[in-house]
Amino acid sequence: ICQRGQIQSSSLELGALEQHRSRLQEKLGAVQSRLPQISDALSFVKEILQQLTNQRASIEEDIQSSFEDLHKQLDVRKSVLLMELEVTYGLKQKVLQAQIDNLTRGDGDITAACTQTEEALAEEASVATLEVEHELEERLKELAILRMPCQPEENDQLDLVMETDGLRKSIHNLGTIVTTSAVASQSEAMGTGLEQCIVGHPASVTIVTRDKSGGACKSGNAILSAEVFTPDGSIVDGEIVDHKNGTYEFVYTVPKEGDFSLALRLYDQHIKGTTNSAANATPSTGSSDGTKRRGKSPGQKKKGSKRASSALGTPRRKTQNPIEDDLIFKIGTKGRNKGEFTNLQGVAASSTGRILIADSNNQCVQIFSNEGEFKSRFGVRGRSPGQLQRPTGVAVHPCGDIIIADYDNKWVSIFTCEGKFKAKLGSGRLMGPKGVSVDQNGHVIVVDNKACTVFIFQLSGKLITKFGSRGNGDKQFAGPHFAAVNKNNEIIVTDFHNHSVKVFTAEGELVLKFGSNGEGNGQFNAPTGVAVDVNGNIIVADWGNSRIQVFDGSGSFLSYINTSADPLYGPQGLALTSDGHVVVADSGNHCFKVYRYLQ
Protein backbone atom coordinates (compact mmCIF):
# COMPACT_ATOMS: atom_id res chain seq x y z
CA ILE A 1 0.00 0.00 0.00
CA CYS A 2 2.85 2.40 0.84
CA GLN A 3 4.57 1.67 -2.46
CA ARG A 4 1.29 2.25 -4.39
CA GLY A 5 0.91 5.69 -2.73
CA GLN A 6 4.38 6.70 -3.76
CA ILE A 7 3.63 5.76 -7.39
CA GLN A 8 0.41 7.78 -7.36
CA SER A 9 2.24 10.81 -5.89
CA SER A 10 4.94 10.62 -8.57
CA SER A 11 2.27 10.42 -11.30
CA LEU A 12 0.55 13.52 -9.94
CA GLU A 13 3.83 15.46 -9.88
CA LEU A 14 4.62 14.39 -13.44
CA GLY A 15 1.19 15.50 -14.65
CA ALA A 16 1.52 18.89 -12.98
CA LEU A 17 4.97 19.31 -14.52
CA GLU A 18 3.64 18.47 -17.97
CA GLN A 19 0.77 20.94 -17.53
CA HIS A 20 3.22 23.60 -16.40
CA ARG A 21 5.49 22.93 -19.37
CA SER A 22 2.48 23.07 -21.69
CA ARG A 23 1.45 26.46 -20.29
CA LEU A 24 5.04 27.65 -20.59
CA GLN A 25 5.10 26.51 -24.19
CA GLU A 26 1.90 28.42 -24.91
CA LYS A 27 3.27 31.58 -23.30
CA LEU A 28 6.52 31.16 -25.24
CA GLY A 29 4.57 30.95 -28.48
CA ALA A 30 2.50 33.98 -27.54
CA VAL A 31 5.56 36.03 -26.70
CA GLN A 32 7.47 34.84 -29.76
CA SER A 33 4.53 35.85 -31.93
CA ARG A 34 5.17 39.44 -30.87
CA LEU A 35 8.71 39.45 -32.25
CA PRO A 36 7.69 40.25 -35.88
CA GLN A 37 5.52 43.09 -34.60
CA ILE A 38 8.38 44.44 -32.46
CA SER A 39 10.81 44.03 -35.35
CA ASP A 40 8.49 45.99 -37.66
CA ALA A 41 8.03 48.67 -35.01
CA LEU A 42 11.78 48.85 -34.48
CA SER A 43 12.39 49.31 -38.20
CA PHE A 44 9.64 51.93 -38.41
CA VAL A 45 10.93 53.94 -35.44
CA LYS A 46 14.49 53.75 -36.82
CA GLU A 47 13.16 55.04 -40.13
CA ILE A 48 11.43 57.95 -38.35
CA LEU A 49 14.64 58.72 -36.45
CA GLN A 50 16.59 58.69 -39.70
CA GLN A 51 14.06 61.02 -41.32
CA LEU A 52 14.28 63.28 -38.27
CA THR A 53 18.08 63.31 -38.53
CA ASN A 54 17.91 64.06 -42.25
CA GLN A 55 15.43 66.85 -41.63
CA ARG A 56 17.71 68.33 -38.97
CA ALA A 57 20.62 68.32 -41.41
CA SER A 58 18.47 69.91 -44.10
CA ILE A 59 17.24 72.67 -41.78
CA GLU A 60 20.77 73.27 -40.51
CA GLU A 61 21.87 73.74 -44.12
CA ASP A 62 18.94 76.11 -44.74
CA ILE A 63 19.86 78.15 -41.66
CA GLN A 64 23.50 78.36 -42.72
CA SER A 65 22.54 79.34 -46.27
CA SER A 66 19.97 81.93 -45.15
CA PHE A 67 22.37 83.63 -42.76
CA GLU A 68 25.19 83.53 -45.31
CA ASP A 69 22.87 85.31 -47.73
CA LEU A 70 22.01 87.86 -45.05
CA HIS A 71 25.71 88.34 -44.31
CA LYS A 72 26.29 88.84 -48.00
CA GLN A 73 23.52 91.43 -48.24
CA LEU A 74 24.90 93.23 -45.19
CA ASP A 75 28.39 93.18 -46.71
CA VAL A 76 27.02 94.54 -49.98
CA ARG A 77 25.16 97.31 -48.16
CA LYS A 78 28.27 98.03 -46.09
CA SER A 79 30.33 98.36 -49.27
CA VAL A 80 27.74 100.65 -50.84
CA LEU A 81 27.62 102.87 -47.76
CA LEU A 82 31.40 103.04 -47.54
CA MET A 83 31.61 103.89 -51.22
CA GLU A 84 28.92 106.58 -50.83
CA LEU A 85 30.87 107.94 -47.86
CA GLU A 86 34.06 108.06 -49.92
CA VAL A 87 32.31 109.74 -52.86
CA THR A 88 30.49 112.29 -50.67
CA TYR A 89 33.59 113.04 -48.61
CA GLY A 90 35.69 113.33 -51.74
CA LEU A 91 33.35 115.87 -53.32
CA LYS A 92 33.13 118.04 -50.20
CA GLN A 93 36.83 117.69 -49.43
CA LYS A 94 37.72 118.75 -52.96
CA VAL A 95 35.68 121.97 -52.65
CA LEU A 96 37.13 122.84 -49.25
CA GLN A 97 40.68 121.97 -50.27
CA ALA A 98 40.37 124.18 -53.36
CA GLN A 99 39.13 127.02 -51.16
CA ILE A 100 42.03 126.49 -48.74
CA ASP A 101 44.47 126.58 -51.66
CA ASN A 102 42.96 129.83 -52.94
CA LEU A 103 43.03 131.45 -49.51
CA THR A 104 46.59 130.26 -48.87
CA ARG A 105 47.72 131.60 -52.24
CA GLY A 106 45.95 134.93 -51.61
CA ASP A 107 47.42 135.20 -48.14
CA GLY A 108 50.88 134.59 -49.52
CA ASP A 109 50.46 137.14 -52.33
CA ILE A 110 49.21 139.86 -49.95
CA THR A 111 51.90 139.17 -47.36
CA ALA A 112 54.63 139.29 -49.99
CA ALA A 113 53.28 142.54 -51.50
CA CYS A 114 52.97 144.19 -48.09
CA THR A 115 56.51 143.19 -47.14
CA GLN A 116 57.93 144.54 -50.38
CA THR A 117 56.02 147.81 -49.97
CA GLU A 118 57.18 148.25 -46.39
CA GLU A 119 60.77 147.67 -47.48
CA ALA A 120 60.40 150.20 -50.31
CA LEU A 121 58.96 152.82 -47.97
CA ALA A 122 61.80 152.28 -45.55
CA GLU A 123 64.30 153.35 -48.20
CA GLU A 124 64.98 156.99 -49.13
CA ALA A 125 62.83 158.27 -51.96
CA SER A 126 64.64 158.62 -55.25
CA VAL A 127 64.03 158.53 -58.97
CA ALA A 128 65.34 154.97 -58.99
CA THR A 129 62.76 153.73 -56.46
CA LEU A 130 59.86 155.61 -58.02
CA GLU A 131 59.25 153.01 -60.74
CA VAL A 132 59.32 150.18 -58.18
CA GLU A 133 56.87 152.06 -55.98
CA HIS A 134 54.53 152.56 -58.97
CA GLU A 135 54.59 148.78 -59.59
CA LEU A 136 53.93 148.07 -55.93
CA GLU A 137 51.06 150.56 -55.96
CA GLU A 138 49.43 148.78 -58.93
CA ARG A 139 49.96 145.43 -57.25
CA LEU A 140 48.34 146.68 -54.03
CA LYS A 141 45.37 148.03 -56.01
CA GLU A 142 44.88 144.59 -57.59
CA LEU A 143 45.14 142.84 -54.23
CA ALA A 144 42.76 145.33 -52.62
CA ILE A 145 39.95 144.41 -55.02
CA LEU A 146 40.91 140.74 -55.38
CA ARG A 147 37.88 138.60 -54.57
CA MET A 148 38.79 135.98 -52.03
CA PRO A 149 36.50 133.09 -50.98
CA CYS A 150 36.35 134.12 -47.34
CA GLN A 151 33.02 132.41 -46.65
CA PRO A 152 33.03 128.59 -46.46
CA GLU A 153 31.98 127.07 -49.78
CA GLU A 154 31.04 123.77 -48.17
CA ASN A 155 29.94 122.51 -44.78
CA ASP A 156 31.23 119.78 -42.51
CA GLN A 157 28.05 117.72 -42.34
CA LEU A 158 28.57 114.02 -42.81
CA ASP A 159 25.93 112.15 -40.86
CA LEU A 160 24.89 108.53 -40.81
CA VAL A 161 21.24 107.66 -40.35
CA MET A 162 21.09 103.99 -39.41
CA GLU A 163 17.67 102.70 -38.43
CA THR A 164 18.78 99.60 -36.56
CA ASP A 165 16.13 99.21 -33.86
CA GLY A 166 13.56 97.65 -36.16
CA LEU A 167 16.25 95.53 -37.81
CA ARG A 168 17.51 94.28 -34.44
CA LYS A 169 13.98 93.35 -33.44
CA SER A 170 13.47 91.53 -36.73
CA ILE A 171 16.76 89.70 -36.29
CA HIS A 172 15.83 88.79 -32.71
CA ASN A 173 12.65 87.12 -34.00
CA LEU A 174 14.15 85.79 -37.22
CA GLY A 175 13.31 82.16 -37.89
CA THR A 176 11.36 79.60 -35.88
CA ILE A 177 11.86 75.87 -35.44
CA VAL A 178 8.41 74.37 -35.95
CA THR A 179 7.36 70.96 -34.61
CA THR A 180 4.75 69.17 -32.47
CA SER A 181 4.69 66.11 -30.19
CA ALA A 182 1.60 64.68 -31.87
CA VAL A 183 1.45 60.97 -32.69
CA ALA A 184 -1.20 59.24 -34.79
CA SER A 185 -1.79 56.36 -32.36
CA GLN A 186 -3.11 58.73 -29.67
CA SER A 187 -4.76 61.38 -31.84
CA GLU A 188 -8.47 61.20 -32.63
CA ALA A 189 -10.87 62.11 -35.40
CA MET A 190 -14.52 62.86 -34.73
CA GLY A 191 -17.56 64.43 -36.36
CA THR A 192 -20.45 63.47 -38.61
CA GLY A 193 -18.22 63.68 -41.66
CA LEU A 194 -16.62 60.41 -40.60
CA GLU A 195 -19.79 58.46 -41.38
CA GLN A 196 -22.22 60.48 -43.44
CA CYS A 197 -22.55 63.57 -45.59
CA ILE A 198 -25.00 65.29 -47.92
CA VAL A 199 -24.29 65.65 -51.63
CA GLY A 200 -23.19 69.17 -52.48
CA HIS A 201 -22.92 70.26 -48.82
CA PRO A 202 -19.64 70.60 -46.92
CA ALA A 203 -18.93 67.82 -44.43
CA SER A 204 -16.33 68.18 -41.73
CA VAL A 205 -14.15 66.01 -39.55
CA THR A 206 -12.40 67.36 -36.47
CA ILE A 207 -8.95 66.02 -35.62
CA VAL A 208 -7.59 66.36 -32.07
CA THR A 209 -3.85 65.73 -31.88
CA ARG A 210 -2.34 64.14 -28.77
CA ASP A 211 1.17 63.21 -27.62
CA LYS A 212 2.44 59.74 -26.72
CA SER A 213 0.84 59.94 -23.24
CA GLY A 214 -2.53 61.01 -24.57
CA GLY A 215 -2.10 64.64 -23.54
CA ALA A 216 -3.69 67.18 -25.87
CA CYS A 217 -1.27 69.14 -28.06
CA LYS A 218 -1.74 72.89 -27.72
CA SER A 219 -0.06 74.15 -30.90
CA GLY A 220 -0.59 73.72 -34.61
CA ASN A 221 1.66 73.04 -37.62
CA ALA A 222 1.32 69.24 -37.57
CA ILE A 223 1.61 67.58 -40.99
CA LEU A 224 -1.78 66.09 -41.83
CA SER A 225 -3.05 64.53 -45.03
CA ALA A 226 -6.57 63.52 -45.99
CA GLU A 227 -8.03 61.46 -48.81
CA VAL A 228 -11.65 60.83 -49.73
CA PHE A 229 -12.12 58.21 -52.45
CA THR A 230 -15.30 57.94 -54.54
CA PRO A 231 -16.77 54.54 -55.49
CA ASP A 232 -15.02 54.76 -58.89
CA GLY A 233 -11.64 55.40 -57.26
CA SER A 234 -11.32 59.12 -57.95
CA ILE A 235 -10.40 61.58 -55.20
CA VAL A 236 -12.63 64.26 -53.70
CA ASP A 237 -11.01 67.64 -53.11
CA GLY A 238 -10.94 69.06 -49.60
CA GLU A 239 -9.14 71.43 -47.28
CA ILE A 240 -7.38 71.06 -43.94
CA VAL A 241 -7.79 74.03 -41.59
CA ASP A 242 -5.26 74.46 -38.79
CA HIS A 243 -6.85 76.12 -35.74
CA LYS A 244 -3.39 76.63 -34.20
CA ASN A 245 -4.45 75.00 -30.91
CA GLY A 246 -3.74 71.36 -31.67
CA THR A 247 -7.07 70.78 -33.43
CA TYR A 248 -7.70 70.68 -37.14
CA GLU A 249 -10.72 70.47 -39.37
CA PHE A 250 -10.95 68.60 -42.65
CA VAL A 251 -13.75 69.95 -44.84
CA TYR A 252 -14.84 68.16 -48.02
CA THR A 253 -17.83 68.09 -50.36
CA VAL A 254 -18.92 64.99 -52.30
CA PRO A 255 -20.42 65.41 -55.80
CA LYS A 256 -22.79 62.42 -55.90
CA GLU A 257 -24.42 59.65 -53.88
CA GLY A 258 -22.51 56.58 -52.84
CA ASP A 259 -20.12 55.16 -50.30
CA PHE A 260 -16.89 57.12 -49.92
CA SER A 261 -13.70 55.84 -48.27
CA LEU A 262 -12.01 58.30 -45.94
CA ALA A 263 -8.42 58.14 -44.65
CA LEU A 264 -6.78 60.68 -42.35
CA ARG A 265 -3.06 60.54 -41.70
CA LEU A 266 -0.81 62.31 -39.24
CA TYR A 267 2.85 62.20 -40.29
CA ASP A 268 1.89 59.53 -42.85
CA GLN A 269 0.36 57.27 -40.17
CA HIS A 270 -3.36 56.56 -39.98
CA ILE A 271 -5.12 58.37 -37.18
CA LYS A 272 -6.88 56.07 -34.74
CA GLY A 273 -10.29 54.99 -36.02
CA THR A 274 -9.95 56.29 -39.59
CA THR A 275 -8.06 53.52 -41.34
CA ASN A 276 -11.15 51.93 -42.88
CA SER A 277 -13.70 54.71 -42.38
CA ALA A 278 -16.47 54.90 -44.98
CA ALA A 279 -18.96 57.73 -45.33
CA ASN A 280 -22.33 57.31 -46.98
CA ALA A 281 -23.45 60.24 -49.15
CA THR A 282 -27.18 60.87 -49.51
CA PRO A 283 -29.11 63.31 -51.72
CA SER A 284 -29.58 66.79 -50.29
CA THR A 285 -33.35 66.31 -50.23
CA GLY A 286 -33.28 63.02 -48.38
CA SER A 287 -31.89 61.69 -45.12
CA SER A 288 -29.23 59.19 -44.26
CA ASP A 289 -30.11 55.52 -43.97
CA GLY A 290 -27.58 55.22 -41.15
CA THR A 291 -23.97 54.25 -40.82
CA LYS A 292 -22.33 51.91 -43.25
CA ARG A 293 -18.88 50.49 -42.54
CA ARG A 294 -16.78 48.73 -45.13
CA GLY A 295 -13.49 46.89 -45.04
CA LYS A 296 -11.87 48.71 -47.95
CA SER A 297 -8.71 50.58 -47.08
CA PRO A 298 -7.15 53.18 -49.33
CA GLY A 299 -3.77 51.86 -48.25
CA GLN A 300 -0.79 54.12 -48.87
CA LYS A 301 -2.12 56.04 -51.88
CA LYS A 302 -0.73 59.57 -51.94
CA LYS A 303 -2.49 61.00 -54.99
CA GLY A 304 -4.54 64.05 -54.16
CA SER A 305 -3.43 64.24 -50.54
CA LYS A 306 -3.49 67.56 -48.75
CA ARG A 307 -0.54 68.30 -46.50
CA ALA A 308 -0.18 71.22 -44.16
CA SER A 309 2.99 72.68 -45.61
CA SER A 310 3.56 75.88 -43.68
CA ALA A 311 2.99 77.55 -40.37
CA LEU A 312 -0.35 78.72 -41.77
CA GLY A 313 -1.54 75.17 -42.27
CA THR A 314 -2.48 75.81 -45.88
CA PRO A 315 -2.50 72.97 -48.41
CA ARG A 316 0.53 72.67 -50.67
CA ARG A 317 -0.41 73.20 -54.30
CA LYS A 318 2.11 72.59 -57.04
CA THR A 319 1.78 75.00 -59.94
CA GLN A 320 3.77 75.40 -63.12
CA ASN A 321 5.21 78.76 -64.10
CA PRO A 322 3.84 79.59 -67.56
CA ILE A 323 6.37 82.40 -68.15
CA GLU A 324 8.99 81.79 -70.81
CA ASP A 325 12.16 83.85 -70.98
CA ASP A 326 15.35 84.02 -73.03
CA LEU A 327 17.33 81.71 -70.74
CA ILE A 328 19.14 78.91 -72.57
CA PHE A 329 20.89 77.40 -69.55
CA LYS A 330 22.49 78.26 -66.22
CA ILE A 331 25.50 76.73 -64.51
CA GLY A 332 26.47 76.76 -60.85
CA THR A 333 25.46 76.63 -57.22
CA LYS A 334 27.14 78.03 -54.15
CA GLY A 335 30.28 76.11 -53.25
CA ARG A 336 34.00 75.68 -53.84
CA ASN A 337 34.12 72.77 -56.27
CA LYS A 338 34.25 72.72 -60.06
CA GLY A 339 31.19 74.42 -61.47
CA GLU A 340 30.38 76.00 -58.09
CA PHE A 341 30.90 79.65 -57.22
CA THR A 342 31.21 82.03 -54.30
CA ASN A 343 30.66 85.64 -55.36
CA LEU A 344 31.36 85.34 -59.08
CA GLN A 345 32.14 88.73 -60.64
CA GLY A 346 33.69 89.26 -64.06
CA VAL A 347 32.83 87.35 -67.23
CA ALA A 348 34.71 87.04 -70.52
CA ALA A 349 34.13 85.09 -73.74
CA SER A 350 36.85 83.98 -76.14
CA SER A 351 36.73 83.66 -79.92
CA THR A 352 37.52 79.96 -79.45
CA GLY A 353 34.16 79.21 -77.80
CA ARG A 354 35.09 79.54 -74.13
CA ILE A 355 33.36 81.31 -71.22
CA LEU A 356 35.63 82.52 -68.40
CA ILE A 357 34.31 83.35 -64.91
CA ALA A 358 36.19 85.30 -62.23
CA ASP A 359 35.18 83.35 -59.10
CA SER A 360 36.11 86.07 -56.62
CA ASN A 361 35.81 84.46 -53.18
CA ASN A 362 37.16 81.13 -54.43
CA GLN A 363 40.27 82.97 -55.74
CA CYS A 364 40.19 81.32 -59.15
CA VAL A 365 39.02 81.55 -62.76
CA GLN A 366 36.78 78.79 -64.10
CA ILE A 367 36.51 78.05 -67.82
CA PHE A 368 33.54 76.49 -69.63
CA SER A 369 32.53 75.79 -73.21
CA ASN A 370 29.81 77.87 -74.87
CA GLU A 371 27.49 74.95 -74.09
CA GLY A 372 28.26 75.14 -70.36
CA GLU A 373 30.63 72.16 -70.13
CA PHE A 374 33.32 72.61 -67.48
CA LYS A 375 36.79 72.68 -69.01
CA SER A 376 39.30 73.83 -66.41
CA ARG A 377 40.08 76.15 -63.54
CA PHE A 378 43.22 77.81 -62.22
CA GLY A 379 44.24 80.09 -59.39
CA VAL A 380 45.98 79.86 -56.04
CA ARG A 381 45.04 82.13 -53.16
CA GLY A 382 47.74 84.51 -52.05
CA ARG A 383 49.41 87.91 -52.35
CA SER A 384 52.47 86.95 -54.36
CA PRO A 385 52.84 87.38 -58.13
CA GLY A 386 50.94 84.57 -59.86
CA GLN A 387 48.50 84.19 -56.98
CA LEU A 388 44.97 85.56 -56.74
CA GLN A 389 43.43 87.27 -53.73
CA ARG A 390 40.20 88.71 -55.10
CA PRO A 391 39.79 88.31 -58.87
CA THR A 392 36.96 90.57 -60.05
CA GLY A 393 37.53 91.14 -63.75
CA VAL A 394 38.63 88.88 -66.59
CA ALA A 395 39.36 89.41 -70.28
CA VAL A 396 40.95 87.46 -73.14
CA HIS A 397 43.69 89.10 -75.23
CA PRO A 398 43.76 88.42 -79.00
CA CYS A 399 47.02 86.53 -78.44
CA GLY A 400 45.13 84.13 -76.14
CA ASP A 401 46.46 85.40 -72.81
CA ILE A 402 43.99 85.67 -69.93
CA ILE A 403 43.98 89.02 -68.12
CA ILE A 404 42.68 89.15 -64.54
CA ALA A 405 41.97 92.20 -62.38
CA ASP A 406 42.85 91.39 -58.76
CA TYR A 407 41.10 93.94 -56.54
CA ASP A 408 42.82 93.10 -53.24
CA ASN A 409 46.30 92.58 -54.71
CA LYS A 410 45.95 95.94 -56.52
CA TRP A 411 47.37 94.69 -59.78
CA VAL A 412 46.43 92.93 -63.01
CA SER A 413 47.80 89.44 -63.66
CA ILE A 414 48.53 87.95 -67.09
CA PHE A 415 48.22 84.18 -67.56
CA THR A 416 48.57 81.93 -70.59
CA CYS A 417 45.45 80.23 -71.95
CA GLU A 418 46.51 77.15 -69.93
CA GLY A 419 46.57 79.19 -66.70
CA LYS A 420 50.34 79.61 -66.37
CA PHE A 421 51.39 82.93 -64.84
CA LYS A 422 53.36 85.27 -67.13
CA ALA A 423 53.45 88.76 -65.63
CA LYS A 424 51.64 91.45 -63.69
CA LEU A 425 51.01 95.08 -64.49
CA GLY A 426 49.80 98.18 -62.66
CA SER A 427 51.46 97.34 -59.35
CA GLY A 428 52.06 100.57 -57.42
CA ARG A 429 49.60 102.49 -59.61
CA LEU A 430 46.29 100.71 -59.10
CA MET A 431 44.23 101.04 -55.92
CA GLY A 432 41.35 98.63 -56.59
CA PRO A 433 41.06 97.28 -60.15
CA LYS A 434 37.57 95.92 -60.82
CA GLY A 435 37.07 95.37 -64.56
CA VAL A 436 39.40 94.71 -67.48
CA SER A 437 38.97 94.78 -71.24
CA VAL A 438 41.14 94.86 -74.37
CA ASP A 439 40.92 97.54 -77.09
CA GLN A 440 41.40 97.24 -80.85
CA ASN A 441 45.14 97.81 -80.47
CA GLY A 442 45.61 95.05 -77.91
CA HIS A 443 45.98 97.51 -75.07
CA VAL A 444 44.68 96.53 -71.63
CA ILE A 445 41.87 98.72 -70.26
CA VAL A 446 41.69 98.66 -66.45
CA VAL A 447 38.78 100.17 -64.50
CA ASP A 448 40.08 101.16 -61.07
CA ASN A 449 37.00 101.14 -58.88
CA LYS A 450 38.71 102.66 -55.86
CA ALA A 451 40.71 105.36 -57.66
CA CYS A 452 37.73 106.17 -59.94
CA THR A 453 40.15 106.14 -62.86
CA VAL A 454 40.51 104.26 -66.15
CA PHE A 455 44.07 103.14 -66.96
CA ILE A 456 45.31 102.01 -70.38
CA PHE A 457 48.43 99.80 -70.45
CA GLN A 458 50.44 98.03 -73.06
CA LEU A 459 50.56 94.28 -72.50
CA SER A 460 54.18 94.79 -71.39
CA GLY A 461 52.90 96.88 -68.48
CA LYS A 462 53.85 100.32 -69.80
CA LEU A 463 51.24 102.96 -68.97
CA ILE A 464 49.88 104.69 -72.06
CA THR A 465 47.37 107.03 -70.47
CA LYS A 466 44.78 107.39 -67.73
CA PHE A 467 41.68 109.49 -67.23
CA GLY A 468 38.95 110.13 -64.69
CA SER A 469 38.72 111.18 -61.05
CA ARG A 470 36.26 110.87 -58.20
CA GLY A 471 33.09 112.96 -58.62
CA ASN A 472 29.82 113.31 -60.48
CA GLY A 473 31.01 115.33 -63.44
CA ASP A 474 30.92 114.12 -67.04
CA LYS A 475 34.56 113.02 -66.96
CA GLN A 476 34.40 111.76 -63.38
CA PHE A 477 33.34 108.47 -61.81
CA ALA A 478 31.85 107.22 -58.57
CA GLY A 479 32.83 103.57 -58.20
CA PRO A 480 33.18 102.54 -61.88
CA HIS A 481 32.87 98.80 -62.45
CA PHE A 482 33.41 97.32 -65.91
CA ALA A 483 34.34 98.44 -69.43
CA ALA A 484 33.83 97.34 -73.02
CA VAL A 485 35.30 98.56 -76.31
CA ASN A 486 33.30 99.18 -79.51
CA LYS A 487 34.47 98.93 -83.13
CA ASN A 488 35.46 102.63 -83.07
CA ASN A 489 37.89 101.78 -80.26
CA GLU A 490 35.80 103.85 -77.86
CA ILE A 491 35.76 102.79 -74.20
CA ILE A 492 32.36 102.23 -72.55
CA VAL A 493 32.43 102.43 -68.75
CA THR A 494 29.65 101.67 -66.23
CA ASP A 495 29.60 104.38 -63.53
CA PHE A 496 28.08 102.50 -60.59
CA HIS A 497 27.12 105.20 -58.07
CA ASN A 498 26.42 107.82 -60.73
CA HIS A 499 23.90 105.38 -62.27
CA SER A 500 25.10 106.00 -65.79
CA VAL A 501 27.12 104.66 -68.71
CA LYS A 502 29.86 106.84 -70.23
CA VAL A 503 31.65 106.48 -73.58
CA PHE A 504 35.17 107.89 -74.07
CA THR A 505 37.75 108.07 -76.79
CA ALA A 506 41.00 106.20 -76.24
CA GLU A 507 42.47 109.55 -75.16
CA GLY A 508 39.83 109.97 -72.43
CA GLU A 509 37.57 112.55 -74.10
CA LEU A 510 33.87 112.11 -73.32
CA VAL A 511 31.81 111.07 -76.35
CA LEU A 512 28.50 110.11 -74.80
CA LYS A 513 26.78 109.74 -71.46
CA PHE A 514 23.39 108.14 -70.81
CA GLY A 515 21.29 106.87 -67.91
CA SER A 516 19.93 108.21 -64.63
CA ASN A 517 18.87 106.73 -61.30
CA GLY A 518 15.52 104.92 -61.43
CA GLU A 519 13.59 101.84 -62.50
CA GLY A 520 12.22 103.03 -65.86
CA ASN A 521 13.40 102.17 -69.35
CA GLY A 522 16.94 103.45 -69.80
CA GLN A 523 17.41 104.14 -66.10
CA PHE A 524 19.80 102.33 -63.77
CA ASN A 525 20.19 101.42 -60.16
CA ALA A 526 23.99 100.93 -60.19
CA PRO A 527 25.04 99.49 -63.59
CA THR A 528 27.76 96.82 -63.63
CA GLY A 529 28.56 94.53 -66.59
CA VAL A 530 28.69 95.89 -70.13
CA ALA A 531 29.23 94.47 -73.61
CA VAL A 532 28.91 95.65 -77.24
CA ASP A 533 27.46 93.62 -80.11
CA VAL A 534 28.57 93.66 -83.78
CA ASN A 535 26.05 96.39 -84.56
CA GLY A 536 27.38 98.67 -81.85
CA ASN A 537 24.43 98.10 -79.49
CA ILE A 538 25.36 98.36 -75.82
CA ILE A 539 24.19 95.66 -73.36
CA VAL A 540 24.22 96.67 -69.68
CA ALA A 541 23.69 94.64 -66.48
CA ASP A 542 21.54 96.75 -64.12
CA TRP A 543 22.68 95.49 -60.70
CA GLY A 544 20.17 97.12 -58.36
CA ASN A 545 17.20 96.51 -60.67
CA SER A 546 18.39 92.92 -61.39
CA ARG A 547 17.88 93.13 -65.15
CA ILE A 548 19.72 93.46 -68.46
CA GLN A 549 19.00 96.42 -70.75
CA VAL A 550 19.94 96.93 -74.42
CA PHE A 551 20.73 100.34 -75.96
CA ASP A 552 21.76 101.49 -79.41
CA GLY A 553 25.14 103.10 -79.99
CA SER A 554 23.78 106.55 -79.17
CA GLY A 555 22.46 105.45 -75.77
CA SER A 556 18.76 105.17 -76.69
CA PHE A 557 16.91 102.36 -74.92
CA LEU A 558 15.97 99.45 -77.19
CA SER A 559 14.79 96.50 -75.09
CA TYR A 560 15.32 94.14 -72.18
CA ILE A 561 16.60 90.60 -72.20
CA ASN A 562 13.71 88.58 -70.80
CA THR A 563 14.77 87.07 -67.45
CA SER A 564 11.27 86.78 -65.92
CA ALA A 565 10.98 83.04 -65.31
CA ASP A 566 14.28 82.72 -63.43
CA PRO A 567 15.02 86.25 -62.13
CA LEU A 568 18.51 87.64 -61.74
CA TYR A 569 19.75 88.71 -58.31
CA GLY A 570 22.50 91.31 -58.42
CA PRO A 571 24.06 90.63 -61.86
CA GLN A 572 27.74 91.55 -62.25
CA GLY A 573 29.95 90.90 -65.30
CA LEU A 574 28.47 90.42 -68.74
CA ALA A 575 29.83 89.36 -72.15
CA LEU A 576 28.81 88.16 -75.61
CA THR A 577 29.80 84.59 -76.48
CA SER A 578 31.36 83.69 -79.80
CA ASP A 579 28.03 82.19 -80.92
CA GLY A 580 26.17 85.42 -80.18
CA HIS A 581 24.54 84.78 -76.81
CA VAL A 582 24.67 86.92 -73.67
CA VAL A 583 26.40 85.43 -70.63
CA VAL A 584 25.99 87.14 -67.26
CA ALA A 585 27.33 86.48 -63.77
CA ASP A 586 24.22 86.10 -61.59
CA SER A 587 26.19 86.74 -58.42
CA GLY A 588 23.33 86.60 -55.91
CA ASN A 589 22.19 83.22 -57.27
CA HIS A 590 25.77 81.82 -57.38
CA CYS A 591 25.60 80.90 -61.06
CA PHE A 592 26.14 82.23 -64.56
CA LYS A 593 23.35 82.29 -67.12
CA VAL A 594 23.36 82.26 -70.91
CA TYR A 595 20.51 84.03 -72.74
CA ARG A 596 19.34 84.17 -76.35
CA TYR A 597 20.20 87.47 -78.00
CA LEU A 598 19.04 88.63 -81.41
CA GLN A 599 21.63 90.95 -82.89
Protein Blocks (a to p, Z undefined) as FASTA:
>chain_A
ZZmmmmmmmmmmmmmmmmmmmmmmmmmmmmmmmmmmmmmmmmmmmmmmmmmmmmmmmmmm
mmmmmmmmmmmmmmmmmmmmmmmmmmmmmmmmmmmmmmmmmmmmmmmmmmmmmmmmmmmm
mpccdfklmmmmmmmmmmmmmmmmoccdfbcfbdfbdcddddfklmmmmmmmgojadddf
bdfklpccedjklmgccehiacddddddddfkopacfbehiacddddddfkopacddddd
dehnopacdddddfbecdddddddeehiacehilmgccddddfkbccebjcddfbdekja
fghpacdfbfnopacdddddfbdcfbfbdcddedjbehiaehiabdcddfkopacdddfk
nopacdddfkopafbdcddedjbehiafbdcbdcddfkopacdddfknopacdddfkopa
fbdehihkagbdfbdcddfkopacdddfklopacdddfkopafbdcddedjbfkbcehia
bdcddfkopacdddfknopacdddfkopafbdcddedjbehiaehiabdcddfkopacdd
dfklopaddddfkopafbdcdfklmccehiabddddfkopacdddfknopacdddddZZ
